[in-house]
Amino acid sequence: MPAANKSLVDPSGWKLDYLESLSTERKRDQQLQIFWDYQNNIALYPAFHEYFRRSQVPLLAVWGRGDPCFVAPGAEAFKADLPHAEMHLLDGGHFLLETHVEEVAELARNFLTRIQW
């Protein structure tokens, strides 16, 4: 599911990403190193899950239901260790903060006023 209203996604973001991340060989090499290093995140998952189980830290996850990078089951997986985690899957994609900024801000504001930790 792409952005509900593509006109809300600033196309200059791609140009800025290119300039900041890919416009030189050094920057491309850095990005490739970051992408390569993602595989190491998996080794850290047990420590993350242990922290979640032990701390029961308040957690708000607001995801775009149609995000191809951060899929909905990833948000829902927090519930395994944090049964009181608050999940919201909005009808949007990867650029949720651009297309649903007011809704996300309201969810965050409400969450932060309610949590006691």
Number of C-alpha atoms within 10 A of each C-alpha: 12 16 20 16 11 12 10 15 15 12 10 9 10 10 13 12 11 14 12 12 16 17 13 12 10 11 15 15 13 14 14 12 11 11 10 10 10 10 10 9 9 10 10 10 11 10 11 14 15 12 13 18 14 11 12 15 16 16 18 17 17 19 26 26 21 21 20 12 10 14 16 20 10 12 20 17 12 19 15 12 18 19 13 14 18 17 17 16 16 17 17 21 23 19 20 24 18 18 22 19 13 11 14 19 12 11 17 15 11 11 15 13 8 9 10 8 7
